[in-house]
Amino acid sequence: MIAKIQAAGATAIIQKGASWVEADAYMRLTLMPEAETKGEKVVYAPPFDDSDIWEGHSWMMDEIKDDLDKIVLDERGGRSEPEAVICSVGGGGLFSGVMKGIDRHGWGHVPVIALETHGTDSLNQALKKGELKAPTLPAITSRATCLGARTVCRQAFEYGQRKNVKSVVLEDAEAALGCWRLADDERMMVELACGVNVALCYGGRLEKYLGRKLNAESKVVVIVCGGSNITVEELASYRQEYGHIEKFEARNEEVPSTQSAPNGNR
């Protein structure tokens, strides 16, 4: 990841702390004041807790609506809306944007499944406690570190309390399964923070958490949100480490990756 950031033109990369919380505090309380004393102009760009961030993410739902409109037009009828939206939650910026876009199109009744992994489940824990208090998590213990905000933004917490939102927490192993299954089925590589969304598409998880059956005509939006922090070697290691969970998966012979053994052999 550092090499990718450098390739994008970054000249100074500073790592601090065990999670985003410590790094953010170090930047705001130490690096930014130091830069200002040197006469430098400082701009703080929050990764998730800002209305501009939510607004930017919300336009994703406009693009999705356009695509659904085309599908409905081709099918000559039906509703131009998804039957569910699946979105992972770190600090809650993407999730808040998705919810903002859903409101704009009057889809407040559409189920939204907010995914986290055990060890990054700050939204789920806050919802269980009924309050948002920082830090919600004492530490980030999941390998899905890109979801590693110990407390979500208040906007995400408020959205998470809506009736159409279901907070779901999966294991790292399930997120990893989502990664290698997507690679097998769609030839796309994503990191664990995204694989946790994809995992719902396998083993009957989606119907389990929606609480109802789906069919071949069902239109479900899965937000495939990130693939930057992954390598071929890491993907292979996930499969070796967590491949045993395939033994407990419900099988669907129509899905190509069902035929893949945990070690990747056909």
C-alpha positions as CSV (number, residue, x, y, z in Angstrom):
1,M,0.0,0.0,0.0
2,I,2.8,2.4,0.8
3,A,4.4,1.7,-2.6
4,K,1.1,2.6,-4.3
5,I,0.8,5.8,-2.3
6,Q,4.3,6.8,-3.3
7,A,3.5,5.9,-6.9
8,A,0.6,8.3,-6.8
9,G,3.0,11.1,-6.0
10,A,3.2,11.3,-2.2
11,T,6.6,12.6,-0.9
12,A,6.1,12.0,2.8
13,I,4.4,9.0,4.3
14,I,4.2,8.9,8.1
15,Q,2.9,5.9,10.0
16,K,1.8,6.3,13.6
17,G,-0.1,4.2,16.1
18,A,-2.0,0.9,16.0
19,S,-5.1,2.2,14.1
20,W,-6.5,5.1,12.3
21,V,-7.5,6.8,15.6
22,E,-3.9,7.2,16.8
23,A,-2.7,8.3,13.4
24,D,-5.4,10.9,13.1
25,A,-4.7,12.3,16.5
26,Y,-1.0,12.5,15.8
27,M,-1.6,14.3,12.6
28,R,-4.1,16.9,14.1
29,L,-2.4,17.4,17.4
30,T,1.3,17.2,16.4
31,L,2.0,17.4,12.7
32,M,-0.5,20.0,11.7
33,P,0.5,22.5,14.4
34,E,4.2,21.9,13.6
35,A,3.5,22.7,9.9
36,E,1.6,25.8,10.8
37,T,4.4,27.2,12.9
38,K,6.6,26.8,9.8
39,G,4.2,29.0,7.9
40,E,2.7,26.1,5.9
41,K,-0.9,26.1,4.9
42,V,-2.6,23.1,6.4
43,V,-5.7,21.4,5.1
44,Y,-7.4,18.6,7.1
45,A,-9.3,16.1,5.0
46,P,-11.4,13.8,7.2
47,P,-11.9,10.3,5.6
48,F,-15.5,9.8,6.7
49,D,-16.9,12.4,9.2
50,D,-17.8,15.2,6.8
51,S,-21.0,16.2,4.9
52,D,-19.0,16.7,1.7
53,I,-17.8,13.1,2.0
54,W,-21.3,11.8,2.4
55,E,-22.6,13.9,-0.5
56,G,-19.9,12.5,-2.8
57,H,-20.6,8.9,-1.9
58,S,-24.4,9.5,-2.3
59,W,-24.1,10.0,-6.0
60,M,-23.3,6.3,-6.3
61,M,-26.9,5.7,-5.7
62,D,-27.9,8.0,-8.6
63,E,-25.7,5.9,-10.9
64,I,-27.2,2.7,-9.5
65,K,-30.7,4.1,-10.1
66,D,-29.8,4.9,-13.7
67,D,-28.6,1.3,-14.2
68,L,-31.8,-0.1,-12.6
69,D,-34.0,2.2,-14.8
70,K,-32.3,0.7,-17.9
71,I,-32.8,-2.8,-16.6
72,V,-36.5,-2.2,-15.9
73,L,-36.9,-0.6,-19.3
74,D,-35.4,-3.6,-21.0
75,E,-37.7,-5.9,-19.0
76,R,-40.7,-3.7,-19.9
77,G,-42.0,-3.3,-16.4
78,G,-41.2,-3.8,-12.7
79,R,-39.9,-1.5,-10.0
80,S,-36.8,0.6,-10.5
81,E,-35.3,0.0,-7.1
82,P,-33.1,-2.6,-5.5
83,E,-34.4,-5.3,-3.2
84,A,-31.5,-4.8,-0.9
85,V,-28.2,-2.8,-0.6
86,I,-25.1,-4.3,1.0
87,C,-22.5,-1.9,2.3
88,S,-19.5,-2.3,4.6
89,V,-18.9,0.2,7.4
90,G,-15.6,1.5,8.7
91,G,-16.0,5.0,10.0
92,G,-19.3,5.3,8.3
93,G,-18.6,7.8,5.5
94,L,-19.6,5.4,2.6
95,F,-22.5,4.1,4.6
96,S,-23.8,7.6,5.3
97,G,-23.5,8.5,1.7
98,V,-25.4,5.4,0.6
99,M,-28.2,6.3,3.0
100,K,-28.2,9.9,1.8
101,G,-28.6,8.7,-1.8
102,I,-31.3,6.2,-0.8
103,D,-33.3,9.0,0.9
104,R,-32.9,11.2,-2.3
105,H,-34.7,8.5,-4.3
106,G,-37.4,7.6,-1.8
107,W,-36.0,4.2,-1.1
108,G,-36.3,4.4,2.7
109,H,-38.1,1.1,2.8
110,V,-35.3,-0.8,0.9
111,P,-33.3,-3.0,3.3
112,V,-29.7,-2.0,3.8
113,I,-27.3,-4.5,5.4
114,A,-24.3,-2.7,7.1
115,L,-21.4,-5.1,7.2
116,E,-18.5,-5.2,9.7
117,T,-16.0,-7.8,10.8
118,H,-15.5,-8.9,14.4
119,G,-12.9,-6.6,15.8
120,T,-14.0,-3.6,13.6
121,D,-17.6,-3.7,14.7
122,S,-17.9,-0.2,16.1
123,L,-21.3,0.5,14.6
124,N,-22.7,-2.8,15.8
125,Q,-21.4,-2.3,19.3
126,A,-22.7,1.3,19.5
127,L,-26.2,0.2,18.3
128,K,-26.3,-2.6,20.9
129,K,-25.4,-0.1,23.6
130,G,-27.8,2.5,22.3
131,E,-25.2,5.2,22.5
132,L,-22.2,6.6,20.6
133,K,-19.3,7.1,22.9
134,A,-15.6,7.3,21.8
135,P,-13.9,5.0,21.7
136,T,-16.5,2.4,21.1
137,L,-13.9,-0.3,20.6
138,P,-10.8,-0.5,22.8
139,A,-8.7,-1.7,19.8
140,I,-9.0,-3.0,16.3
141,T,-8.4,-6.8,16.4
142,S,-9.7,-7.8,12.9
143,R,-7.4,-8.2,9.9
144,A,-9.8,-6.0,7.9
145,T,-7.9,-2.9,9.0
146,C,-9.4,-0.7,6.4
147,L,-12.6,-0.9,8.5
148,G,-10.5,0.1,11.5
149,A,-12.3,3.1,13.0
150,R,-12.8,2.5,16.7
151,T,-15.9,4.8,16.6
152,V,-18.2,5.6,13.7
153,C,-19.3,9.1,12.9
154,R,-22.5,10.3,14.5
155,Q,-24.3,10.4,11.2
156,A,-23.6,6.7,10.6
157,F,-24.9,5.9,14.1
158,E,-28.1,7.8,13.4
159,Y,-28.6,6.1,10.1
160,G,-27.9,2.8,11.7
161,Q,-30.9,3.1,14.0
162,R,-33.4,3.2,11.1
163,K,-35.8,0.3,10.7
164,N,-34.6,-0.6,7.2
165,V,-30.9,-1.0,8.3
166,K,-29.6,-4.3,9.7
167,S,-26.1,-4.3,11.3
168,V,-24.4,-7.6,10.6
169,V,-21.0,-8.8,11.8
170,L,-19.0,-11.6,10.1
171,E,-15.8,-13.3,10.9
172,D,-12.5,-12.5,9.2
173,A,-12.7,-16.0,7.7
174,E,-16.0,-15.2,6.0
175,A,-14.6,-11.9,4.6
176,A,-11.6,-13.8,3.2
177,L,-14.0,-16.3,1.6
178,G,-15.7,-13.4,-0.1
179,C,-12.3,-12.3,-1.5
180,W,-11.3,-15.6,-3.0
181,R,-14.8,-16.5,-4.2
182,L,-15.0,-13.1,-6.0
183,A,-11.6,-13.8,-7.6
184,D,-12.8,-17.2,-8.8
185,D,-16.2,-16.0,-10.1
186,E,-15.5,-12.5,-11.4
187,R,-11.7,-12.4,-11.7
188,M,-11.6,-9.4,-9.3
189,M,-9.3,-9.0,-6.4
190,V,-10.5,-7.1,-3.3
191,E,-9.4,-6.7,0.3
192,L,-11.1,-8.0,3.4
193,A,-13.0,-4.7,4.0
194,C,-14.8,-5.4,0.7
195,G,-14.8,-9.2,0.8
196,V,-17.1,-9.0,3.9
197,N,-19.8,-7.6,1.6
198,V,-19.3,-10.3,-1.1
199,A,-19.4,-13.0,1.5
200,L,-23.2,-12.4,1.8
201,C,-23.6,-13.7,-1.7
202,Y,-22.5,-17.2,-0.7
203,G,-23.7,-20.0,1.6
204,G,-27.2,-18.6,1.9
205,R,-26.1,-15.7,4.1
206,L,-28.0,-13.0,2.2
207,E,-31.4,-14.7,2.5
208,K,-30.6,-15.5,6.2
209,Y,-30.1,-11.8,7.1
210,L,-32.8,-10.5,4.8
211,G,-35.2,-13.0,6.3
212,R,-36.7,-14.0,3.0
213,K,-36.1,-15.8,-0.2
214,L,-34.6,-14.3,-3.4
215,N,-34.8,-15.5,-7.0
216,A,-33.0,-15.1,-10.3
217,E,-34.8,-11.8,-10.9
218,S,-34.0,-10.3,-7.6
219,K,-31.9,-7.1,-7.9
220,V,-29.5,-6.8,-5.0
221,V,-26.8,-4.1,-4.9
222,V,-23.4,-5.2,-3.5
223,I,-21.0,-2.3,-3.1
224,V,-17.6,-3.6,-4.1
225,C,-15.8,-0.8,-2.4
226,G,-12.1,-1.5,-2.3
227,G,-9.2,-3.6,-3.7
228,S,-6.2,-1.5,-3.1
229,N,-4.9,-3.2,0.0
230,I,-4.5,-6.7,-1.4
231,T,-1.9,-8.8,-3.3
232,V,-2.0,-12.1,-5.0
233,E,0.2,-13.6,-2.2
234,E,-2.2,-12.3,0.5
235,L,-5.2,-13.7,-1.3
236,A,-3.5,-17.1,-1.6
237,S,-2.6,-17.0,2.1
238,Y,-6.2,-16.3,3.1
239,R,-7.3,-19.3,1.2
240,Q,-4.7,-21.5,2.9
241,E,-5.5,-20.2,6.3
242,Y,-9.3,-20.0,6.2
243,G,-10.1,-22.5,3.4
244,H,-11.5,-25.0,6.0
245,I,-14.8,-23.0,6.2
246,E,-15.6,-24.2,2.7
247,K,-16.6,-27.5,4.3
248,F,-19.5,-25.8,6.1
249,E,-20.7,-23.8,3.2
250,A,-24.1,-24.5,1.5
251,R,-23.3,-25.6,-2.0
252,N,-24.7,-24.1,-5.2
253,E,-23.5,-26.0,-8.2
254,E,-24.4,-23.2,-10.6
255,V,-21.8,-20.9,-9.0
256,P,-18.3,-21.6,-10.5
257,S,-16.4,-21.0,-7.3
258,T,-18.4,-23.8,-5.6
259,Q,-16.2,-26.2,-7.6
260,S,-13.0,-24.7,-6.3
261,A,-11.2,-26.5,-3.5
262,P,-9.8,-24.4,-0.7
263,N,-6.3,-24.7,-2.1
264,G,-7.4,-23.3,-5.4
265,N,-7.2,-26.6,-7.3
266,R,-10.0,-27.6,-9.6
